[in-house]
Structures are given as structure tokens and as C-alpha cells.
Amino acid sequence: MKPFELFRQKHEFFVDMTCEGCSGAVTRVLNKLGGVQFEIDLPNKKVFIESDKDTDVLLETLKKTGKAANYIGPK
Amino acid sequence: MKPFELFRQKHEFFVDMTCEGCSGAVTRVLNKLGGVQFEIDLPNKKVFIESDKDTDVLLETLKKTGKAANYIGPK
């Protein structure tokens, strides 16, 4: 059991990634932010993030990459 | 003649770009920064930036993309 993860919300984002360089860049900005667990679905241009951070903070972090990004909703 | 551009230095950077999504991301972060003119050589992973801004500022901006980036030198 991981009590500190019970309240974490999982969020789905669109990020316009087209190659493994793109998904690698997203991986690095999210790891730099910290406090997140995530999965990247490159073919479908989706990023699933589990975090207690605001979705605005997560979206701004994704947009730092220079890629088009949108919040889709809770997952 | 463009007198305000006479003192601008042109700088060469390596940025690990592998697709047009990558070079598009670099284009967007540099346009967002402003005060720069630049060319991107995607096959050779080079970005040439003409600007009065510090190279540290330019490099940090390039690194925001989450891509590996290094300053090569004046061009």
C-alpha cells in the first residue's frame, strides 16, 4: 500500500510528439519538474500524468517543450 | 543598412533534434523569447542564432525544450 499516492489524480494530456526525440524531451521536462509519475503514448500523442500538482502547472511544463499541448481531462 | 544589427553576434548551438516536430519546438521557444534571428539546420542538429542576448540565456532557452543542447561558439 502506498498511502501518499491514494489521493493522486491521473490526468490525460495531448502533446504533439512525432518522434522519440519528442517523447524524450517530454520525459526530461517532467522529470525536471518532479513530483509526477507518467506514461507517454507516442503513437497517440498522449501523456498520462499522475500528480498532486495543478493541471495548469503540468500543462505549462509540457508547453515549455515548445510543442502544442492541451489538457484532455482526468483519466 | 540596418544599424541596430551591426553589433549582433551570431552563435552556433548544437541541439539534439531528430524530426520536424523537434525543429518546430525549437522555433517556437526562440520566437517566444524574442530578440533573436535564427536558422535551423535539422540534419546537422545545429541552430544559428543572431542576438544581443547572452549565450547563457540563449542556451537556457534551447534547453527548455527538454533536448540536449550545447553552445559551440561564435559563427
Backbone of each chain as nested JSON, in Angstrom:
{
  "chains": [
    {"id": "A", "residues": [
      {"number": 1, "name": "MET", "atoms": {"N": [0.838, -1.203, 0.0], "CA": [0.0, 0.0, 0.0], "C": [0.877, 1.258, 0.0]}},
      {"number": 2, "name": "LYS", "atoms": {"N": [0.496, 2.2, -0.795], "CA": [1.262, 3.45, -0.883], "C": [0.356, 4.604, -0.474]}},
      {"number": 3, "name": "PRO", "atoms": {"N": [0.264, 4.885, 0.843], "CA": [-0.728, 5.848, 1.324], "C": [-0.615, 7.232, 0.714]}},
      {"number": 4, "name": "PHE", "atoms": {"N": [0.626, 7.667, 0.368], "CA": [0.779, 9.025, -0.138], "C": [0.336, 9.148, -1.591]}},
      {"number": 5, "name": "GLU", "atoms": {"N": [0.042, 8.024, -2.202], "CA": [-0.373, 8.09, -3.598], "C": [-1.876, 7.925, -3.758]}},
      {"number": 6, "name": "LEU", "atoms": {"N": [-2.578, 7.702, -2.635], "CA": [-4.012, 7.42, -2.73], "C": [-4.811, 8.573, -3.314]}},
      {"number": 7, "name": "PHE", "atoms": {"N": [-4.369, 9.794, -3.047], "CA": [-5.156, 10.949, -3.482], "C": [-4.683, 11.531, -4.809]}},
      {"number": 8, "name": "ARG", "atoms": {"N": [-3.705, 10.883, -5.363], "CA": [-3.186, 11.389, -6.625], "C": [-4.191, 11.197, -7.741]}},
      {"number": 9, "name": "GLN", "atoms": {"N": [-4.304, 12.24, -8.503], "CA": [-5.202, 12.207, -9.649], "C": [-4.368, 11.93, -10.902]}},
      {"number": 10, "name": "LYS", "atoms": {"N": [-4.966, 11.16, -11.817], "CA": [-4.286, 10.895, -13.083], "C": [-4.933, 11.756, -14.155]}},
      {"number": 11, "name": "HIS", "atoms": {"N": [-4.094, 12.417, -14.943], "CA": [-4.579, 13.364, -15.953], "C": [-4.084, 12.973, -17.339]}},
      {"number": 12, "name": "GLU", "atoms": {"N": [-4.918, 13.249, -18.314], "CA": [-4.575, 12.935, -19.7], "C": [-4.321, 14.233, -20.468]}},
      {"number": 13, "name": "PHE", "atoms": {"N": [-3.201, 14.278, -21.16], "CA": [-2.839, 15.452, -21.965], "C": [-2.552, 15.02, -23.401]}},
      {"number": 14, "name": "PHE", "atoms": {"N": [-2.892, 15.91, -24.325], "CA": [-2.42, 15.773, -25.705], "C": [-1.128, 16.561, -25.809]}},
      {"number": 15, "name": "VAL", "atoms": {"N": [-0.093, 15.958, -26.376], "CA": [1.154, 16.675, -26.676], "C": [1.584, 16.253, -28.078]}},
      {"number": 16, "name": "ASP", "atoms": {"N": [1.819, 17.241, -28.926], "CA": [2.102, 16.951, -30.334], "C": [3.52, 16.429, -30.544]}},
      {"number": 17, "name": "MET", "atoms": {"N": [3.711, 15.143, -30.23], "CA": [5.006, 14.475, -30.361], "C": [5.003, 13.649, -31.643]}},
      {"number": 18, "name": "THR", "atoms": {"N": [6.144, 13.701, -32.353], "CA": [6.189, 12.943, -33.608], "C": [7.348, 11.955, -33.708]}},
      {"number": 19, "name": "CYS", "atoms": {"N": [8.264, 11.992, -32.743], "CA": [9.38, 11.036, -32.811], "C": [9.855, 10.753, -31.39]}},
      {"number": 20, "name": "GLU", "atoms": {"N": [10.804, 9.836, -31.257], "CA": [11.3, 9.51, -29.917], "C": [12.121, 10.64, -29.31]}},
      {"number": 21, "name": "GLY", "atoms": {"N": [12.612, 11.53, -30.167], "CA": [13.273, 12.731, -29.644], "C": [12.262, 13.606, -28.93]}},
      {"number": 22, "name": "CYS", "atoms": {"N": [11.067, 13.678, -29.501], "CA": [9.976, 14.462, -28.897], "C": [9.559, 13.866, -27.551]}},
      {"number": 23, "name": "SER", "atoms": {"N": [9.336, 12.562, -27.504], "CA": [8.891, 11.95, -26.252], "C": [10.015, 11.991, -25.213]}},
      {"number": 24, "name": "GLY", "atoms": {"N": [11.255, 11.916, -25.659], "CA": [12.389, 12.051, -24.748], "C": [12.433, 13.439, -24.129]}},
      {"number": 25, "name": "ALA", "atoms": {"N": [12.116, 14.449, -24.927], "CA": [12.099, 15.833, -24.433], "C": [11.01, 15.999, -23.375]}},
      {"number": 26, "name": "VAL", "atoms": {"N": [9.84, 15.419, -23.623], "CA": [8.735, 15.487, -22.659], "C": [9.145, 14.772, -21.365]}},
      {"number": 27, "name": "THR", "atoms": {"N": [9.773, 13.626, -21.499], "CA": [10.262, 12.88, -20.341], "C": [11.196, 13.742, -19.494]}},
      {"number": 28, "name": "ARG", "atoms": {"N": [12.123, 14.432, -20.142], "CA": [13.102, 15.242, -19.404], "C": [12.459, 16.429, -18.688]}},
      {"number": 29, "name": "VAL", "atoms": {"N": [11.527, 17.133, -19.344], "CA": [10.917, 18.286, -18.653], "C": [10.066, 17.821, -17.47]}},
      {"number": 30, "name": "LEU", "atoms": {"N": [9.403, 16.676, -17.609], "CA": [8.581, 16.175, -16.492], "C": [9.464, 15.689, -15.342]}},
      {"number": 31, "name": "ASN", "atoms": {"N": [10.554, 15.03, -15.67], "CA": [11.471, 14.594, -14.61], "C": [12.1, 15.781, -13.898]}},
      {"number": 32, "name": "LYS", "atoms": {"N": [12.372, 16.844, -14.645], "CA": [12.945, 18.067, -14.047], "C": [11.93, 18.717, -13.104]}},
      {"number": 33, "name": "LEU", "atoms": {"N": [10.669, 18.708, -13.494], "CA": [9.601, 19.246, -12.632], "C": [9.527, 18.457, -11.325]}},
      {"number": 34, "name": "GLY", "atoms": {"N": [9.54, 17.134, -11.436], "CA": [9.449, 16.28, -10.252], "C": [8.029, 16.158, -9.72]}},
      {"number": 35, "name": "GLY", "atoms": {"N": [7.831, 15.231, -8.789], "CA": [6.512, 15.054, -8.178], "C": [5.468, 14.519, -9.135]}},
      {"number": 36, "name": "VAL", "atoms": {"N": [5.91, 13.823, -10.13], "CA": [4.993, 13.256, -11.12], "C": [5.386, 11.823, -11.446]}},
      {"number": 37, "name": "GLN", "atoms": {"N": [4.362, 11.041, -11.795], "CA": [4.595, 9.736, -12.408], "C": [3.868, 9.802, -13.738]}},
      {"number": 38, "name": "PHE", "atoms": {"N": [4.461, 9.286, -14.791], "CA": [3.813, 9.467, -16.095], "C": [4.119, 8.353, -17.067]}},
      {"number": 39, "name": "GLU", "atoms": {"N": [3.226, 8.263, -18.05], "CA": [3.417, 7.345, -19.163], "C": [3.197, 8.144, -20.439]}},
      {"number": 40, "name": "ILE", "atoms": {"N": [3.968, 7.818, -21.458], "CA": [3.831, 8.511, -22.736], "C": [3.391, 7.518, -23.808]}},
      {"number": 41, "name": "ASP", "atoms": {"N": [2.313, 7.87, -24.517], "CA": [1.828, 7.08, -25.639], "C": [2.152, 7.89, -26.897]}},
      {"number": 42, "name": "LEU", "atoms": {"N": [3.334, 7.622, -27.439], "CA": [3.831, 8.41, -28.579], "C": [2.933, 8.299, -29.824]}},
      {"number": 43, "name": "PRO", "atoms": {"N": [2.537, 7.088, -30.251], "CA": [1.712, 6.998, -31.466], "C": [0.415, 7.801, -31.372]}},
      {"number": 44, "name": "ASN", "atoms": {"N": [-0.162, 7.858, -30.161], "CA": [-1.417, 8.593, -29.988], "C": [-1.224, 10.005, -29.423]}},
      {"number": 45, "name": "LYS", "atoms": {"N": [0.039, 10.397, -29.283], "CA": [0.362, 11.761, -28.819], "C": [-0.3, 12.096, -27.479]}},
      {"number": 46, "name": "LYS", "atoms": {"N": [-0.272, 11.117, -26.577], "CA": [-0.889, 11.303, -25.268], "C": [0.159, 11.18, -24.173]}},
      {"number": 47, "name": "VAL", "atoms": {"N": [-0.025, 11.983, -23.106], "CA": [0.805, 11.859, -21.911], "C": [-0.143, 11.737, -20.724]}},
      {"number": 48, "name": "PHE", "atoms": {"N": [0.031, 10.677, -19.941], "CA": [-0.788, 10.432, -18.757], "C": [0.07, 10.74, -17.544]}},
      {"number": 49, "name": "ILE", "atoms": {"N": [-0.375, 11.703, -16.752], "CA": [0.424, 12.143, -15.607], "C": [-0.355, 11.957, -14.314]}},
      {"number": 50, "name": "GLU", "atoms": {"N": [0.298, 11.321, -13.357], "CA": [-0.256, 11.133, -12.02], "C": [0.5, 12.094, -11.117]}},
      {"number": 51, "name": "SER", "atoms": {"N": [-0.219, 13.023, -10.495], "CA": [0.448, 14.041, -9.689], "C": [-0.56, 14.789, -8.842]}},
      {"number": 52, "name": "ASP", "atoms": {"N": [-0.059, 15.37, -7.74], "CA": [-0.9, 16.26, -6.937], "C": [-0.813, 17.7, -7.42]}},
      {"number": 53, "name": "LYS", "atoms": {"N": [0.032, 17.95, -8.391], "CA": [0.184, 19.322, -8.883], "C": [-1.037, 19.74, -9.695]}},
      {"number": 54, "name": "ASP", "atoms": {"N": [-1.249, 21.067, -9.758], "CA": [-2.339, 21.608, -10.572], "C": [-2.14, 21.246, -12.038]}},
      {"number": 55, "name": "THR", "atoms": {"N": [-3.25, 21.034, -12.717], "CA": [-3.154, 20.716, -14.146], "C": [-2.555, 21.895, -14.922]}},
      {"number": 56, "name": "ASP", "atoms": {"N": [-2.762, 23.127, -14.442], "CA": [-2.149, 24.294, -15.092], "C": [-0.629, 24.206, -15.06]}},
      {"number": 57, "name": "VAL", "atoms": {"N": [-0.103, 23.786, -13.896], "CA": [1.35, 23.643, -13.745], "C": [1.867, 22.553, -14.676]}},
      {"number": 58, "name": "LEU", "atoms": {"N": [1.123, 21.459, -14.741], "CA": [1.528, 20.344, -15.61], "C": [1.487, 20.777, -17.076]}},
      {"number": 59, "name": "LEU", "atoms": {"N": [0.425, 21.506, -17.45], "CA": [0.284, 21.934, -18.843], "C": [1.38, 22.935, -19.222]}},
      {"number": 60, "name": "GLU", "atoms": {"N": [1.67, 23.887, -18.325], "CA": [2.732, 24.861, -18.613], "C": [4.08, 24.166, -18.77]}},
      {"number": 61, "name": "THR", "atoms": {"N": [4.31, 23.145, -17.958], "CA": [5.555, 22.384, -18.06], "C": [5.643, 21.686, -19.415]}},
      {"number": 62, "name": "LEU", "atoms": {"N": [4.542, 21.071, -19.829], "CA": [4.53, 20.404, -21.14], "C": [4.758, 21.411, -22.267]}},
      {"number": 63, "name": "LYS", "atoms": {"N": [4.18, 22.603, -22.125], "CA": [4.31, 23.627, -23.177], "C": [5.707, 24.223, -23.259]}},
      {"number": 64, "name": "LYS", "atoms": {"N": [6.488, 24.097, -22.168], "CA": [7.876, 24.575, -22.206], "C": [8.674, 23.898, -23.316]}},
      {"number": 65, "name": "THR", "atoms": {"N": [8.258, 22.703, -23.68], "CA": [8.968, 21.978, -24.737], "C": [8.824, 22.663, -26.09]}},
      {"number": 66, "name": "GLY", "atoms": {"N": [7.876, 23.61, -26.199], "CA": [7.631, 24.26, -27.49], "C": [6.632, 23.489, -28.343]}},
      {"number": 67, "name": "LYS", "atoms": {"N": [6.109, 22.395, -27.79], "CA": [5.141, 21.581, -28.533], "C": [3.716, 21.998, -28.168]}},
      {"number": 68, "name": "ALA", "atoms": {"N": [2.82, 21.856, -29.134], "CA": [1.411, 22.108, -28.856], "C": [0.95, 21.09, -27.805]}},
      {"number": 69, "name": "ALA", "atoms": {"N": [0.23, 21.571, -26.784], "CA": [-0.232, 20.679, -25.715], "C": [-1.587, 21.152, -25.193]}},
      {"number": 70, "name": "ASN", "atoms": {"N": [-2.412, 20.204, -24.848], "CA": [-3.732, 20.51, -24.285], "C": [-4.061, 19.528, -23.188]}},
      {"number": 71, "name": "TYR", "atoms": {"N": [-4.83, 20.008, -22.22], "CA": [-5.328, 19.121, -21.175], "C": [-6.619, 18.477, -21.677]}},
      {"number": 72, "name": "ILE", "atoms": {"N": [-6.658, 17.168, -21.663], "CA": [-7.861, 16.465, -22.127], "C": [-8.83, 16.265, -20.964]}},
      {"number": 73, "name": "GLY", "atoms": {"N": [-8.336, 15.76, -19.831], "CA": [-9.201, 15.587, -18.673], "C": [-8.672, 14.546, -17.719]}},
      {"number": 74, "name": "PRO", "atoms": {"N": [-9.401, 14.309, -16.622], "CA": [-8.954, 13.269, -15.69], "C": [-9.096, 11.901, -16.36]}},
      {"number": 75, "name": "LYS", "atoms": {"N": [-8.236, 10.998, -15.921], "CA": [-8.222, 9.671, -16.545], "C": [-8.686, 8.655, -15.52]}}
    ]},
    {"id": "B", "residues": [
      {"number": 1, "name": "MET", "atoms": {"N": [20.91, 49.273, -45.122], "CA": [21.739, 49.191, -43.898], "C": [20.846, 49.102, -42.649]}},
      {"number": 2, "name": "LYS", "atoms": {"N": [21.222, 48.216, -41.772], "CA": [20.454, 48.022, -40.539], "C": [21.365, 48.316, -39.345]}},
      {"number": 3, "name": "PRO", "atoms": {"N": [21.488, 49.589, -38.928], "CA": [22.484, 49.965, -37.912], "C": [22.351, 49.216, -36.607]}},
      {"number": 4, "name": "PHE", "atoms": {"N": [21.131, 48.827, -36.219], "CA": [20.967, 48.173, -34.922], "C": [21.386, 46.709, -34.951]}},
      {"number": 5, "name": "GLU", "atoms": {"N": [21.669, 46.239, -36.111], "CA": [22.073, 44.838, -36.2], "C": [23.569, 44.67, -36.395]}},
      {"number": 6, "name": "LEU", "atoms": {"N": [24.278, 45.795, -36.512], "CA": [25.713, 45.728, -36.798], "C": [26.501, 45.022, -35.706]}},
      {"number": 7, "name": "PHE", "atoms": {"N": [26.071, 45.166, -34.46], "CA": [26.852, 44.61, -33.362], "C": [26.351, 43.239, -32.917]}},
      {"number": 8, "name": "ARG", "atoms": {"N": [25.376, 42.767, -33.637], "CA": [24.849, 41.462, -33.252], "C": [25.841, 40.356, -33.559]}},
      {"number": 9, "name": "GLN", "atoms": {"N": [25.931, 39.491, -32.614], "CA": [26.822, 38.354, -32.772], "C": [26.003, 37.141, -33.203]}},
      {"number": 10, "name": "LYS", "atoms": {"N": [26.589, 36.336, -34.071], "CA": [25.924, 35.108, -34.485], "C": [26.566, 33.94, -33.743]}},
      {"number": 11, "name": "HIS", "atoms": {"N": [25.731, 33.085, -33.191], "CA": [26.217, 31.984, -32.354], "C": [25.725, 30.644, -32.895]}},
      {"number": 12, "name": "GLU", "atoms": {"N": [26.576, 29.65, -32.73], "CA": [26.244, 28.308, -33.21], "C": [25.98, 27.397, -32.006]}},
      {"number": 13, "name": "PHE", "atoms": {"N": [24.864, 26.697, -32.044], "CA": [24.497, 25.759, -30.989], "C": [24.216, 24.383, -31.578]}},
      {"number": 14, "name": "PHE", "atoms": {"N": [24.55, 23.367, -30.797], "CA": [24.094, 22.014, -31.087], "C": [22.796, 21.806, -30.316]}},
      {"number": 15, "name": "VAL", "atoms": {"N": [21.772, 21.309, -31.005], "CA": [20.52, 20.922, -30.334], "C": [20.109, 19.574, -30.911]}},
      {"number": 16, "name": "ASP", "atoms": {"N": [19.873, 18.615, -30.024], "CA": [19.594, 17.246, -30.464], "C": [18.165, 17.099, -31.029]}},
      {"number": 17, "name": "MET", "atoms": {"N": [18.012, 17.546, -32.277], "CA": [16.716, 17.476, -32.967], "C": [16.731, 16.292, -33.931]}},
      {"number": 18, "name": "THR", "atoms": {"N": [15.615, 15.57, -33.963], "CA": [15.583, 14.411, -34.869], "C": [14.438, 14.421, -35.863]}},
      {"number": 19, "name": "CYS", "atoms": {"N": [13.498, 15.352, -35.718], "CA": [12.388, 15.409, -36.684], "C": [11.9, 16.843, -36.807]}},
      {"number": 20, "name": "GLU", "atoms": {"N": [10.953, 17.068, -37.712], "CA": [10.462, 18.436, -37.905], "C": [9.628, 18.911, -36.711]}},
      {"number": 21, "name": "GLY", "atoms": {"N": [9.129, 17.961, -35.924], "CA": [8.458, 18.338, -34.68], "C": [9.462, 18.958, -33.714]}},
      {"number": 22, "name": "CYS", "atoms": {"N": [10.663, 18.39, -33.693], "CA": [11.752, 18.906, -32.843], "C": [12.153, 20.307, -33.284]}},
      {"number": 23, "name": "SER", "atoms": {"N": [12.387, 20.512, -34.582], "CA": [12.82, 21.837, -35.043], "C": [11.691, 22.849, -34.889]}},
      {"number": 24, "name": "GLY", "atoms": {"N": [10.448, 22.402, -35.025], "CA": [9.3, 23.29, -34.792], "C": [9.244, 23.74, -33.344]}},
      {"number": 25, "name": "ALA", "atoms": {"N": [9.564, 22.838, -32.43], "CA": [9.57, 23.174, -30.999], "C": [10.654, 24.212, -30.705]}},
      {"number": 26, "name": "VAL", "atoms": {"N": [11.814, 24.027, -31.29], "CA": [12.91, 24.995, -31.107], "C": [12.496, 26.356, -31.677]}},
      {"number": 27, "name": "THR", "atoms": {"N": [11.875, 26.35, -32.841], "CA": [11.386, 27.594, -33.462], "C": [10.441, 28.326, -32.516]}},
      {"number": 28, "name": "ARG", "atoms": {"N": [9.514, 27.587, -31.898], "CA": [8.532, 28.227, -31.022], "C": [9.152, 28.806, -29.749]}},
      {"number": 29, "name": "VAL", "atoms": {"N": [10.088, 28.086, -29.132], "CA": [10.682, 28.65, -27.908], "C": [11.538, 29.876, -28.221]}},
      {"number": 30, "name": "LEU", "atoms": {"N": [12.205, 29.874, -29.367], "CA": [13.023, 31.045, -29.723], "C": [12.14, 32.235, -30.091]}},
      {"number": 31, "name": "ASN", "atoms": {"N": [11.048, 31.992, -30.805], "CA": [10.124, 33.087, -31.121], "C": [9.489, 33.651, -29.854]}},
      {"number": 32, "name": "LYS", "atoms": {"N": [9.214, 32.775, -28.897], "CA": [8.632, 33.23, -27.626], "C": [9.631, 34.108, -26.864]}},
      {"number": 33, "name": "LEU", "atoms": {"N": [10.91, 33.726, -26.897], "CA": [11.957, 34.521, -26.248], "C": [12.02, 35.914, -26.879]}},
      {"number": 34, "name": "GLY", "atoms": {"N": [12.034, 35.951, -28.207], "CA": [12.093, 37.229, -28.921], "C": [13.51, 37.792, -28.962]}},
      {"number": 35, "name": "GLY", "atoms": {"N": [13.726, 38.819, -29.788], "CA": [15.041, 39.453, -29.884], "C": [16.096, 38.586, -30.523]}},
      {"number": 36, "name": "VAL", "atoms": {"N": [15.667, 37.658, -31.33], "CA": [16.597, 36.734, -31.988], "C": [16.22, 36.569, -33.464]}},
      {"number": 37, "name": "GLN", "atoms": {"N": [17.236, 36.334, -34.268], "CA": [17.026, 35.86, -35.634], "C": [17.769, 34.537, -35.695]}},
      {"number": 38, "name": "PHE", "atoms": {"N": [17.181, 33.55, -36.346], "CA": [17.848, 32.249, -36.295], "C": [17.552, 31.395, -37.524]}},
      {"number": 39, "name": "GLU", "atoms": {"N": [18.446, 30.453, -37.729], "CA": [18.273, 29.438, -38.77], "C": [18.501, 28.081, -38.124]}},
      {"number": 40, "name": "ILE", "atoms": {"N": [17.734, 27.088, -38.567], "CA": [17.88, 25.735, -38.022], "C": [18.334, 24.781, -39.124]}},
      {"number": 41, "name": "ASP", "atoms": {"N": [19.412, 24.062, -38.833], "CA": [19.914, 23.03, -39.745], "C": [19.587, 21.686, -39.092]}},
      {"number": 42, "name": "LEU", "atoms": {"N": [18.419, 21.172, -39.423], "CA": [17.922, 19.95, -38.783], "C": [18.826, 18.737, -39.03]}},
      {"number": 43, "name": "PRO", "atoms": {"N": [19.246, 18.468, -40.274], "CA": [20.075, 17.26, -40.49], "C": [21.364, 17.271, -39.668]}},
      {"number": 44, "name": "ASN", "atoms": {"N": [21.925, 18.477, -39.479], "CA": [23.179, 18.563, -38.722], "C": [22.974, 18.957, -37.258]}},
      {"number": 45, "name": "LYS", "atoms": {"N": [21.696, 19.047, -36.847], "CA": [21.363, 19.356, -35.445], "C": [22.012, 20.654, -34.968]}},
      {"number": 46, "name": "LYS", "atoms": {"N": [21.997, 21.661, -35.832], "CA": [22.595, 22.947, -35.495], "C": [21.535, 24.051, -35.503]}},
      {"number": 47, "name": "VAL", "atoms": {"N": [21.709, 25.006, -34.587], "CA": [20.867, 26.203, -34.574], "C": [21.802, 27.407, -34.552]}},
      {"number": 48, "name": "PHE", "atoms": {"N": [21.634, 28.302, -35.522], "CA": [22.441, 29.512, -35.623], "C": [21.583, 30.679, -35.187]}},
      {"number": 49, "name": "ILE", "atoms": {"N": [22.014, 31.363, -34.135], "CA": [21.212, 32.442, -33.563], "C": [21.983, 33.751, -33.597]}},
      {"number": 50, "name": "GLU", "atoms": {"N": [21.322, 34.783, -34.13], "CA": [21.874, 36.123, -34.142], "C": [21.097, 36.908, -33.093]}},
      {"number": 51, "name": "SER", "atoms": {"N": [21.81, 37.424, -32.094], "CA": [21.114, 38.106, -30.996], "C": [22.107, 38.871, -30.149]}},
      {"number": 52, "name": "ASP", "atoms": {"N": [21.622, 39.882, -29.451], "CA": [22.455, 40.593, -28.484], "C": [22.346, 39.949, -27.105]}},
      {"number": 53, "name": "LYS", "atoms": {"N": [21.501, 38.949, -26.968], "CA": [21.338, 38.303, -25.663], "C": [22.556, 37.442, -25.322]}},
      {"number": 54, "name": "ASP", "atoms": {"N": [22.762, 37.256, -24.032], "CA": [23.852, 36.387, -23.566], "C": [23.676, 34.969, -24.095]}},
      {"number": 55, "name": "THR", "atoms": {"N": [24.779, 34.321, -24.374], "CA": [24.697, 32.943, -24.852], "C": [24.092, 32.033, -23.775]}},
      {"number": 56, "name": "ASP", "atoms": {"N": [24.298, 32.385, -22.494], "CA": [23.688, 31.595, -21.41], "C": [22.163, 31.638, -21.511]}},
      {"number": 57, "name": "VAL", "atoms": {"N": [21.631, 32.822, -21.802], "CA": [20.18, 32.982, -21.936], "C": [19.685, 32.171, -23.145]}},
      {"number": 58, "name": "LEU", "atoms": {"N": [20.434, 32.238, -24.218], "CA": [20.04, 31.504, -25.425], "C": [20.083, 29.991, -25.171]}},
      {"number": 59, "name": "LEU", "atoms": {"N": [21.144, 29.547, -24.481], "CA": [21.284, 28.114, -24.214], "C": [20.19, 27.619, -23.265]}},
      {"number": 60, "name": "GLU", "atoms": {"N": [19.885, 28.403, -22.228], "CA": [18.819, 28.001, -21.294], "C": [17.476, 27.901, -22.027]}},
      {"number": 61, "name": "THR", "atoms": {"N": [17.258, 28.824, -22.941], "CA": [16.014, 28.801, -23.722], "C": [15.941, 27.533, -24.576]}},
      {"number": 62, "name": "LEU", "atoms": {"N": [17.039, 27.192, -25.211], "CA": [17.069, 25.974, -26.028], "C": [16.843, 24.738, -25.163]}},
      {"number": 63, "name": "LYS", "atoms": {"N": [17.406, 24.752, -23.939], "CA": [17.28, 23.59, -23.046], "C": [15.871, 23.434, -22.484]}},
      {"number": 64, "name": "LYS", "atoms": {"N": [15.09, 24.528, -22.497], "CA": [13.699, 24.429, -22.045], "C": [12.922, 23.394, -22.842]}},
      {"number": 65, "name": "THR", "atoms": {"N": [13.345, 23.173, -24.062], "CA": [12.656, 22.192, -24.913], "C": [12.806, 20.774, -24.383]}},
      {"number": 66, "name": "GLY", "atoms": {"N": [13.735, 20.563, -23.445], "CA": [13.987, 19.217, -22.941], "C": [14.989, 18.457, -23.794]}},
      {"number": 67, "name": "LYS", "atoms": {"N": [15.511, 19.139, -24.811], "CA": [16.505, 18.492, -25.685], "C": [17.914, 18.809, -25.213]}},
      {"number": 68, "name": "ALA", "atoms": {"N": [18.831, 17.88, -25.462], "CA": [20.236, 18.145, -25.171], "C": [20.686, 19.299, -26.052]}},
      {"number": 69, "name": "ALA", "atoms": {"N": [21.391, 20.275, -25.465], "CA": [21.848, 21.438, -26.224], "C": [23.184, 21.914, -25.675]}},
      {"number": 70, "name": "ASN", "atoms": {"N": [24.036, 22.363, -26.573], "CA": [25.346, 22.898, -26.197], "C": [25.696, 24.103, -27.052]}},
      {"number": 71, "name": "TYR", "atoms": {"N": [26.448, 25.006, -26.454], "CA": [26.955, 26.155, -27.217], "C": [28.231, 25.722, -27.902]}},
      {"number": 72, "name": "ILE", "atoms": {"N": [28.293, 25.894, -29.205], "CA": [29.508, 25.521, -29.942], "C": [30.471, 26.709, -29.997]}},
      {"number": 73, "name": "GLY", "atoms": {"N": [29.974, 27.886, -30.371], "CA": [30.841, 29.058, -30.417], "C": [30.306, 30.117, -31.343]}},
      {"number": 74, "name": "PRO", "atoms": {"N": [31.029, 31.242, -31.443], "CA": [30.597, 32.286, -32.37], "C": [30.744, 31.781, -33.799]}},
      {"number": 75, "name": "LYS", "atoms": {"N": [29.888, 32.297, -34.637], "CA": [29.885, 31.838, -36.038], "C": [30.337, 32.987, -36.917]}}
    ]}
  ]
}
